[in-house]
Amino acid sequence: MAVHPHSARRLLARLGLSLLATLVTLLALEAALRLAALAGHGPRGGARGRVTILCAGDSHTYGLHVLPPLSYPAQLQTLLDPSGREIGVLNYGVPGRNSSALRRELPRYLDETAPALVLIKVGFNDTWNFDGVAGDADGASLPALLASSRLLRLVRWLLLGARGREPAPPDVIEQDGKLVVVEDGRQRPAGVGGAAYGLLQGEALEKRVATNLEEMVRLVRARDAVPVLMTYATENQQVFRELNALTRDLAARLAVPLLELDAQLRPEIAARGYDALFFSDDHPNALGNELIARAVRDFLIARELVSPPACAPAPAEEPAPRLSIVSQDQEAVTFALCGAPDRDFQIVLSPDLAPPLEFLGRTMPIGQHPLIARSLESQDLRGRTDSAGRARVRLGLNFLAAEAGQEVHALAAVFPLALTPETPPGVSNVVSLRP
């Protein structure tokens, strides 16, 4: 059937008007959402309600080699608000993550968590990891503009709610002796870095990291959140020094709060020695993460980005853990641990018993020795007690080959659910063996 020319024109006109009306409606809704956000923007702090702090970065944020309660975000949580009711600290660090990949994932993180503060520390892995580099576009690109749309963020938020999804930080698991990142329903190998591999360095490295950090600052500010840039706590490699200098310059240019962790830890390194705060691959150990968390807390309070923690009565003390050796043969030794149920624990080994080791505010009757650092790096010497408070750990004696024939002492640190200065880890008795 032929369509009359006048009817076709009327149909096209109606379609055009409908599209125009839809576009005007969408633009009006976008403007209304932006005005509402502007009207609701005010000072941040725990006294005004729950505040979410999003810690984004690489393995230095994730807390590589240490138990989850010993990462700097987890320790920051206990320092600011152990209950998590007023202030929540989320650890979105991923081992091996570079600045391009973090920039790509950051809009989703912001949509899922709606943070008030975003602490960013990233760049080291750009020297060797090129994940997401093809997407390094200019901040004015169409994808970037769409990502900043409040209307599209509202749609994504509604879709997330319809699927019943809760904010889920990236998870890192061990498979066949390798770290695997599980994120947004995907799995991929996790690089852990180490020494700079030199695939990208100098001006090319600085340009990529600076471009990505600047775009991340823009994305965070577009969500009415406060970005905080952080330098790496170590300057043991040239690449760390270069990235820290770049971060300082960028923070000054963009007027972004800057926490210079390297300057904060420099006196501690001079007083205690580098090996007391960092593993051999330059990742902070438990004590290093504790000092970082304290520096972050002091910085946020001094800048009035959060309120000082309220005084609260200390929780009831948990039962003292007990460690024993249940068997030992030519190949392995098996430890048995009894303590509070469903608690993370760490077994520490050392040939020395004096001088004592201070660990998260609790003095342990065990000395200073390189074996302690190896213990803290070992996946075999950590775990979680079961619902009855029991755990068994089997350690191959090849781990103690260097100490063969010597007496080695072991104890366990068991972490409470809310790790605070008032409730440090429970420390077990000392047991001894001769490998």
Secondary structure as the mmCIF struct_conf table of DSSP 4:
data_model
#
loop_
_struct_conf.conf_type_id
_struct_conf.id
_struct_conf.beg_label_comp_id
_struct_conf.beg_label_asym_id
_struct_conf.beg_label_seq_id
_struct_conf.end_label_comp_id
_struct_conf.end_label_asym_id
_struct_conf.end_label_seq_id
HELX_LH_PP_P HELX_LH_PP_P1 ALA A 2 HIS A 4
HELX_RH_AL_P HELX_RH_AL_P1 PRO A 5 ALA A 39
TURN_TY1_P TURN_TY1_P1 GLY A 40 GLY A 40
HELX_RH_3T_P HELX_RH_3T_P1 GLY A 46 ARG A 48
BEND BEND1 GLY A 49 GLY A 49
STRN STRN1 VAL A 51 GLY A 57
BEND BEND2 ASP A 58 ASP A 58
HELX_RH_AL_P HELX_RH_AL_P2 SER A 59 TYR A 62
TURN_TY1_P TURN_TY1_P2 GLY A 63 HIS A 65
BEND BEND3 VAL A 66 VAL A 66
HELX_RH_3T_P HELX_RH_3T_P2 PRO A 68 LEU A 70
BEND BEND4 SER A 71 SER A 71
HELX_RH_AL_P HELX_RH_AL_P3 TYR A 72 LEU A 80
TURN_TY1_P TURN_TY1_P3 PRO A 82 SER A 83
BEND BEND5 ARG A 85 GLU A 86
STRN STRN2 ILE A 87 GLY A 93
TURN_TY1_P TURN_TY1_P4 PRO A 95 GLY A 96
HELX_RH_AL_P HELX_RH_AL_P4 SER A 99 THR A 113
BEND BEND6 ALA A 116 ALA A 116
STRN STRN3 LEU A 117 LYS A 121
HELX_RH_3T_P HELX_RH_3T_P3 PHE A 124 THR A 127
TURN_TY1_P TURN_TY1_P5 TRP A 128 TRP A 128
TURN_TY1_P TURN_TY1_P6 ASP A 131 GLY A 132
HELX_RH_3T_P HELX_RH_3T_P4 VAL A 133 GLY A 135
TURN_TY1_P TURN_TY1_P7 GLY A 139 ALA A 140
BEND BEND7 SER A 141 SER A 141
HELX_RH_AL_P HELX_RH_AL_P5 LEU A 142 ALA A 147
TURN_TY1_P TURN_TY1_P8 SER A 148 SER A 148
HELX_RH_AL_P HELX_RH_AL_P6 ARG A 150 ALA A 162
TURN_TY1_P TURN_TY1_P9 ARG A 163 GLY A 164
HELX_LH_PP_P HELX_LH_PP_P2 ARG A 165 PRO A 167
STRN STRN4 ASP A 171 GLN A 175
TURN_TY1_P TURN_TY1_P10 ASP A 176 GLY A 177
STRN STRN5 LYS A 178 GLU A 183
TURN_TY1_P TURN_TY1_P11 ASP A 184 GLY A 185
STRN STRN6 ARG A 186 PRO A 189
BEND BEND8 ALA A 195 ALA A 195
BEND BEND9 LEU A 199 LEU A 200
HELX_RH_AL_P HELX_RH_AL_P7 GLY A 202 ALA A 222
TURN_TY1_P TURN_TY1_P12 ARG A 223 ASP A 224
STRN STRN7 VAL A 226 MET A 230
BEND BEND10 ALA A 233 ALA A 233
BEND BEND11 ASN A 236 GLN A 237
HELX_RH_AL_P HELX_RH_AL_P8 GLN A 238 LEU A 254
TURN_TY1_P TURN_TY1_P13 ALA A 255 ALA A 255
STRN STRN8 LEU A 258 LEU A 259
HELX_RH_AL_P HELX_RH_AL_P9 LEU A 261 ARG A 272
HELX_RH_3T_P HELX_RH_3T_P5 TYR A 274 ALA A 276
TURN_TY1_P TURN_TY1_P14 LEU A 277 LEU A 277
STRN STRN9 PHE A 278 PHE A 278
TURN_TY1_P TURN_TY1_P15 SER A 280 ASP A 281
BEND BEND12 ASP A 282 ASP A 282
STRN STRN10 PRO A 284 PRO A 284
HELX_RH_AL_P HELX_RH_AL_P10 ALA A 286 ALA A 302
TURN_TY1_P TURN_TY1_P16 ARG A 303 GLU A 304
BEND BEND13 LEU A 305 VAL A 306
HELX_LH_PP_P HELX_LH_PP_P3 SER A 307 CYS A 311
HELX_LH_PP_P HELX_LH_PP_P4 PRO A 313 PRO A 321
STRN STRN11 ARG A 322 GLN A 328
BEND BEND14 GLN A 330 GLU A 331
STRN STRN12 ALA A 332 CYS A 338
BEND BEND15 ALA A 340 ASP A 342
STRN STRN13 ASP A 344 SER A 350
BEND BEND16 PRO A 351 PRO A 351
BEND BEND17 PRO A 355 PRO A 355
STRN STRN14 LEU A 357 PHE A 359
TURN_TY1_P TURN_TY1_P17 LEU A 360 GLY A 361
STRN STRN15 ARG A 362 MET A 364
BEND BEND18 PRO A 365 PRO A 365
HELX_RH_AL_P HELX_RH_AL_P11 PRO A 370 GLU A 377
HELX_RH_3T_P HELX_RH_3T_P6 GLN A 379 LEU A 381
STRN STRN16 ARG A 382 ARG A 384
TURN_TY1_P TURN_TY1_P18 SER A 387 ALA A 388
BEND BEND19 GLY A 389 GLY A 389
STRN STRN17 ARG A 390 GLY A 396
HELX_RH_3T_P HELX_RH_3T_P7 LEU A 397 GLU A 403
TURN_TY1_P TURN_TY1_P19 ALA A 404 GLY A 405
BEND BEND20 GLN A 406 GLN A 406
STRN STRN18 VAL A 408 VAL A 414
BEND BEND21 LEU A 417 ALA A 418
BEND BEND22 PRO A 421 THR A 423
STRN STRN19 GLY A 426 VAL A 427
STRN STRN20 VAL A 431 LEU A 433
#
